[in-house]
Amino acid sequence: MPVLRVALDLPLHRLFEYVSAEATTNDVGLRVRVPFGRGEKIGLIAEVAETSEWPLEQLKTAGEILRDLPPLPADFFALCEFAATYYQAAPGEVLLQALPAGLKRLVVPERRKGRAGRSPSAVSPPPLTEQQAQAIAAVPGEGFSANLLFGVTGSGKTEVYLRLIERALASGRQALVLVPEINLTPQLETRVSARFPSEKVVSLHSELAEAARERNWRAAFAGEASIVLGTRLAVFTPLPRLGLIVVDEEHDPSFKQQDGMRYSARDVAVFRAHQLGIPIVLGSATPSLETWANAQNKRYRQLLLTERANPEATLPAVHVLDTRKMVLQEGVSEPLAAAIAARLERGEQSLVFLNRRGYAPVLACPACGWVSRCRRCAANMVLHLADQRLRCHHCGFEHRVPKACPTCGNQDIHPFGRGTQRLEAWVQQRFPEARVLRVDRDSVKSRKQWETVLERIHAGEADILVGTQMLAKGHDFPKLTLVGVLGADSALFAADWRAPERLFAQLMQVAGRAGRAELKGEVLIQTQYPDNPLFSAVRAHDYPGFATQQLKEREQAGFPPYTFQAVLRAEAPEMTMAIDFLKAAAALPVTREHDAVLVFDPVPMKMARLANLERGQLVVESPSRPALQAFLPCWREAIEQLKVPSKLRWHIEVDPLEF
């Protein structure tokens, strides 16, 4: 009787075996109902064999093999196998997470047919600049090539993507476009649909309803959808005619999954392009240093867009305001306030950027020193004055704002610091005639709200925008001519060695919102450290100079991309439990058998307590990626043999972005 080897969505590094009289080798890649424990699960048939190392009478009988879809293809299994091997994840987790939730349900609810969307009006492509034409011509139509499209903000990177997509469609192929944020998907979908009105364009992201996501996934898998737009999980979508992959804003940390299988969608996309022998384009105005190093080493082809696509638009003038000798009102200097007033007089829009939502970062009592700390995390609870709540932005715990200090009863408790809500209130008070619009995760929680906000901005119904990084990338507001940046200094002295790279990218991205049309743009960055080289590079729009200096420092310090890292993390009710486990893992004999791998001492994580769990970590690194990859599975298997307390959880993360 045929033996099915089935992948289940479990954190176990093995397949489960069942017998099935109806199975054939053609069923590999189909879903199947199987008994598991006292219930049933939906699994994926990874192999059909004739024999098993177990006696056949000991194997359970599989249930129905679901044949409503064709089998998943071999390249899908190869992609998931690579991800599971490289990121030390369980095969079942990888294979099953790539399927929409509806395909993993035992009982499938009745689905309503999706409503047909309105066909957008066709839009003619704009004329290409010389650099855009050169970039398009440099990307081969066939065969694997990794291409870095390095273009300043407003240089027309999206138009390059669209022309390359057009070329792929003309040859009968599909295109996959990955974006870092869900809120970037609707406007890109609108633009792509308008350019290709006769093609089926679908989106795949977590904000879609379950039925819509499954419907779009099925259309992509069947080859009915020619263009797929999605966030990081879309990289695993099986596409039978895939001919082009685009990763927009490739530097964005949102492409790295931070739970479950901790993978980088950008890196998986590069592997997938290599696997299928197709071109991939990584686009950014501020590439990640790893990608930039690959381009400098000629592993990636570099395509340059050094000027804005609109011939009447120029890069904004960037000025650094030294706030050491200035009196600030709610964090805003008088020169910035005067610049906002000038834009109001001219009927132009301004953006005041503060990457901290809420009213204030903390509520405190000046009498006894009490502060609004989260009882579940090593973090403060943020004051949200609009709804009178204290909220932890890490674990989500919240409660009402106390009327008096919980410790001493003092009723004179104050907010300290500022967030976007407090800044919005001050801006409205300072400019009562202005229409002020705050844009952050508290004011924009759904796709519909986001689309409404964008419509208001484009219609000129907002004079001053107060926002976080939601407004920093990918948006084109023709009337926006001033960007003021508050609170940039905190990242200059962060313990995270990636902080300068992230700060530079954030400043360049938000600065790029200004002056994208014929109106000239200006950027004012407030800082107490105006002589910092990072601000000099921002003023000069000099990413290559900044990247060269950062890579030199990383090479001297032995940081990626000049070394390769993984981290073992443990979470437990007590820190001693987590650290003891990490010490035991570090002392395993396998750690002494791989000379090219360095194992560091275990330490608490930067956020040492999260959601009532104490967290520790242990970093391992090697100058050789193959050496690290050879070590990790051996180490993981040895760790799995350790006796671990039932309340402790652990995982390995490869190429970590945070510590």
Stockholm file with secondary structure:
# STOCKHOLM 1.0

chainA/1-659         MPVLRVALDLPLHRLFEYVSAEATTNDVGLRVRVPFGRGEKIGLIAEVAETSEWPLEQLKTAGEILRDLPPLPADFFALCEFAATYYQAAPGEVLLQALPAGLKRLVVPERRKGRAGRSPSAVSPPPLTEQQAQAIAAVPGEGFSANLLFGVTGSGKTEVYLRLIERALASGRQALVLVPEINLTPQLETRVSARFPSEKVVSLHSELAEAARERNWRAAFAGEASIVLGTRLAVFTPLPRLGLIVVDEEHDPSFKQQDGMRYSARDVAVFRAHQLGIPIVLGSATPSLETWANAQNKRYRQLLLTERANPEATLPAVHVLDTRKMVLQEGVSEPLAAAIAARLERGEQSLVFLNRRGYAPVLACPACGWVSRCRRCAANMVLHLADQRLRCHHCGFEHRVPKACPTCGNQDIHPFGRGTQRLEAWVQQRFPEARVLRVDRDSVKSRKQWETVLERIHAGEADILVGTQMLAKGHDFPKLTLVGVLGADSALFAADWRAPERLFAQLMQVAGRAGRAELKGEVLIQTQYPDNPLFSAVRAHDYPGFATQQLKEREQAGFPPYTFQAVLRAEAPEMTMAIDFLKAAAALPVTREHDAVLVFDPVPMKMARLANLERGQLVVESPSRPALQAFLPCWREAIEQLKVPSKLRWHIEVDPLEF
#=GR chainA/1-659 SS CCEEEEECSSSCSSCEEEECTTCCGGGTTCEEEEEETTEEEEEEEEEEESCCSSCGGGSCBCCCEECSSCCCCHHHHHHHHHHHHHTTCCHHHHHHHTSCGGGGCSSCCCCCCCCCCCCCCCCCCCCCCHHHHHHHHHSCSSSCEEEEEEECTTSCHHHHHHHHHHHHHHTTCEEEEECSCGGGHHHHHHHHHHHCTTSCEEEECTTSCHHHHHHHHHHHHTTCCSEEEECGGGGGCCCTTEEEEEEETTTCGGGBCCSSSCCBHHHHHHHHHHHHTCEEEEEESSCCHHHHHHHHTTSSEEEEECSCSSTTCCCCEEEEEEGGGCCCBTTBCHHHHHHHHHHHHHTCEEEEECSCCSSBSEEECTTTCCBCBCSSSSSBCEEETTTTEEECTTTCCEEECCSSCTTTCCSCCEEESCCHHHHHHHHHHHCTTSCEEEESTTTCCSHHHHHHHHHHHHTTCCSEEEECGGGSSSCCCTTEEEEEECSCGGGGGCSCTTHHHHHHHHHHHHHTTSSCSSSCCEEEEEESCTTCHHHHHHHTTCHHHHHHHHHHHHHHHTCTTSSEEEEEEEEESSHHHHHHHHHHHHTSGGGGSCTTCEECCCEEEEEEEETTEEEEEEEEEESCHHHHHHHHHHHHHHHHTSCCCTTCEEEEEESCSCC
#=GC SS_cons         CCEEEEECSSSCSSCEEEECTTCCGGGTTCEEEEEETTEEEEEEEEEEESCCSSCGGGSCBCCCEECSSCCCCHHHHHHHHHHHHHTTCCHHHHHHHTSCGGGGCSSCCCCCCCCCCCCCCCCCCCCCCHHHHHHHHHSCSSSCEEEEEEECTTSCHHHHHHHHHHHHHHTTCEEEEECSCGGGHHHHHHHHHHHCTTSCEEEECTTSCHHHHHHHHHHHHTTCCSEEEECGGGGGCCCTTEEEEEEETTTCGGGBCCSSSCCBHHHHHHHHHHHHTCEEEEEESSCCHHHHHHHHTTSSEEEEECSCSSTTCCCCEEEEEEGGGCCCBTTBCHHHHHHHHHHHHHTCEEEEECSCCSSBSEEECTTTCCBCBCSSSSSBCEEETTTTEEECTTTCCEEECCSSCTTTCCSCCEEESCCHHHHHHHHHHHCTTSCEEEESTTTCCSHHHHHHHHHHHHTTCCSEEEECGGGSSSCCCTTEEEEEECSCGGGGGCSCTTHHHHHHHHHHHHHTTSSCSSSCCEEEEEESCTTCHHHHHHHTTCHHHHHHHHHHHHHHHTCTTSSEEEEEEEEESSHHHHHHHHHHHHTSGGGGSCTTCEECCCEEEEEEEETTEEEEEEEEEESCHHHHHHHHHHHHHHHHTSCCCTTCEEEEEESCSCC
//
